[in-house]
Amino acid sequence: MVLNGIVEQGDAAVSGPTLERLLSVMGAGALEPCTTQRGLEAVVEGVMMLDPLEPGLLRGQLLLAVGIDPGSAAAVDVVLDAAGSAATAVVFGQGRSGRPADALRAAAEDAGVAVLFRTAWCGWTELVGMLRAGLVLSGIPADPAVTPGDLNGLADAVALLVGGAVTIEDVESRVLAYSSTKEDVDELRRLTILGRRVPEWRVAAMREAGFFRALWGSGDVIHRPAHGENPERLVMAVRAGGEILGSIWVAAAGGDLPSHACDTLRSAARVAAAHLLHHRSHRPHARLVEDAARALLDGRGPAGTLTELTGIPARGHCAALAVRPGASCKGEGTRRLHALLAVCCGANDLTPVVVPVDQGALVLVGALHQDQQRAAEQLARLGRSLVVQVADASGPEARIGLGTVVETLADLPASRRSADLALRALLSPAERRTVACAREVAETIALNRMLEALTELAAPAPETPVARLVALDAAQGGGTMVQTLRAYLDHFGHVPDTARALGVHANSLRHRIGRLTELSGLDLRSPDARLLAQLQLRLLERGGGREA
């Protein structure tokens, strides 16, 4: 089985896939659009490496500009030459700055050639393999015996070659496909196929033994000897670029595995990457929309691509929301969160784009009310509605930061930054609100920035009163002096409120305060001393990981 992604150059009879189709089947994470002036319907007829010493026919080609800094004048020349030769697109690496230069973007838009960027995690070698797989999955047969995406057919083909039983699993040990076999199968395989996933007890045992860590970290076949009723097994991870897509398992059935089984499994894993990409890309348009929105919110992608894919107008009030779900949102709950956000926005007559991020999601909302104030009110109502739904689904810790309403999609990176700042402020221990915009939590944002600037001072100078209290608490094995001082300052020195917060009698609190000032030398009558103590206590709190 050979993955053949080569396209005949200059053959007019060949009609390659569109750029949109190619990006869809490749999935997220390998390429990011910078500008697609001619649209995503341009045809890709092949992939070529840039070689200034050997210029070739570029018509319809995806040109890989290896070694060209996108911020240089040479990059502009490459784009202009590519446009003159009717190339479909040019792919650049990250460059020194990691951001596209304005001159490059302007030249690409004027010349009418698409410019894409290779993401940092995907090397050129991996990218070439993924592009070839993408071309295959976009209409060029990879293996005459197996239709792209037919995982059961692939499993049967591998089983035929090795004379064993084959299963193809995703990274969560769910069965995506399995081979048909007339031989008796072992009990573990039977349970796995019937349950469409490896039994939980078996997964737990392999995880505890470090098997998955070894599997995902290995680039070769792993051999598991026969043990009791469990026959000999071979397994290999399936990768596309730097991403792990799943694994292929071969179990001996009715006899020993042949000597060439490992070589066959290596070949099968390479071919399986294309099939798993095809299997995963059953919603290609949705994946493209998500990729375009993520690039736009990060300040890397053009607004035009998102408009082309979604119909959200490039000009018109829009905003971003930063969503952090409750503590119970894990695994499958994450996918349900994204669906919930989309449905709730739809119920408010808005068309959102939900972008998964670490520990939550970003929601891009366009076409808000044409009046700025009305648009801000519309966004606030949406935030209040969403946070209730998210909290009900994932827990009371749910928080939503509202971004500034901006006038164009191109301004959304600024809205996203303000949403992130608002969310971070809402996650502060002292904040009780669940949804807010940056203006409403401006003081907490300002304090967070100050504390960030002072992070190197997280450990107070050894001669300050707070440092003495920290040392005394440590010596007493969990003392309460720091906790008492923090509560006292947070309640502005009001003894009854502080005593209630700590759950002690007011007289006991007065005794504690007297004791800690005597031992630390803290002068509570000095505004400067109180300010320094507050800052140091906040930094200690952040250093202890209690603030998100």
Disulfide bonds with the S-S distance in Angstrom:
none
